């Protein structure tokens, strides 16, 4: 299982880096007051969507690989645990994002 998870982690990490690079290029094209190159915008959007597709495919591949040594219930439990972890990571990132003001907590 470690081998599968490690290989898929590397694959997804590369995809995430690609998506960040494409998003940065897209943001550069969509700067206010600057005319965007429509061909570049279209290519960048296609690239982002392709990366997202490959990202989802990596999860399918991971589950197929794990089917060789985990039961369907075990794979489902693993999937749910991973989704919970990712939700927590996303929430933590959102909470610590600069420029986003968090509501202040009232003390009793």
Secondary structure, DSSP 8 states (H G I E B T S, - for coil): -HHHHHHHHHHHHHHHHHHHHHHHHHHHHT-TTS---HHHHHHHHHHHHHHHHHHHHHHHHHHHHHTTTS-HHHHHHHHHHHHHHHHHHHHHHHHT-TT---------
